[in-house]
């Protein structure tokens, strides 16, 4: 019984395009999508769907419609069951998977959020975010607050280009690496 054999793997496909994050604590995933229709006040409906996987099938368990003047750019799900989404406005929103309608919106960056990554091995969960202009910030998703905005030795952003990836060290979870297009 090889769990990784093709006959044991399952692909879940959604007709919507968007950003997906798996829950690290349950058989659920979040799908963040933005509608194509824009209202007269320049708002596009953004949807955050939470699905549960049972017996190999997905079912919708929560559906949030957020009328917002920005679109989703990324999504992450922390070990403390907090979903975090990034927007092209530079904001992030954090909230429990079943309370996102009242999630906390925070100003994260001066340009679109491009990547979110949650640590998994720390006693206190930490989330890192990166931006289009090379900014990197660290957050406490439980308290919904900024811990630290990273700077290089001369006091500017760590990167001069778009941050494309943030990855945490699994052996030493307080260390992460960032990659960018600079």
Buried (B, 14 or more C-beta within 10 A) or exposed (E): EEEEEEEEEEEEEEEEEBBBBEBEEEEBBBBBBBBEEEEEEEBBBBBBBBBBBEEEEBEEEBEBEBEBBBBBBBBBBBBBBBBBBBBBBBBBBBBBBEEBEEBBBBEBBEBBBBBBBBBEEEEEBBBBBBBBBBBBBBBBBBEBEBEEBBEEEEEEBBBEEBBEEBEBEEEEBEEBEBBBEE
